C-alpha cells in the first residue's frame, strides 16, 4: 500500500503525540472501562426486561400522536375538569377496549417489592419531572395485573395491553383520559 509522505508524517505525529501525552493511556483505559460498563448495563436491562418481540396480529400499534386531540381550555391536566370525552374524535374513541402496543417512558406510581404495579406511560422524559406538565392526552395511567415489571424510568419501553379511552375520576377529581391494563413490557429492538 502506498501512502503519500504527508500522510506518513501525520500518522507518525499522531502516534508520537499519543505516547508523549501523559494522560493518553488513562483515557484509553477509561474509554475501555466505559464500554465494559455500557455492555454490563445492556446485559442487566436484558435480564430485567427483554426485548419486545413482534406485535401479535390482533394488537394495534399506536403512538402518542395518534392519541392527541384538542379540547377547549385543555393545555394542562386539571383535576377540576369536567372531562374531555365530549371532544374526543371517533378515531380515538375507536381505541377503547382494544389491544394496543405503544412506545413510551415509565414513571412508576406504585411499586411493590421493587416491582412496578402502576405507572404513567409518557411520550418522553421531559413531560413530567423536567419540563412542561403533560397535556390531558399526553399520558396513560397503566396498571400491571399480571407479572410485575422492573422499575426502568429512563429507558424507552414498549407497553402492550388493553387500552381504555374515557375520563377517569377519583371522587370528583379528574385523573386521566387514557388508561391501560398492561400485559407485557419490552425494550425496543
Secondary structure, 3 states (H helix, E strand, C coil): CCCCHHHHHHHHHHHHHHHHCCCHHHHHHHHHHHHHHHHHHHHHHHHHCCECCCCCCCCEEECHHHHCCCCCCCCCCCCCCCCCHHHCCHHHHCCCCCEEEEEEEEEEEEEECCEEEEEEEECCCHHHHHCCCCCCCCEEEEEECCCCEECCCCCCEEEEEEEEEEEEEECCEEEEEEEEEEEEEEECC
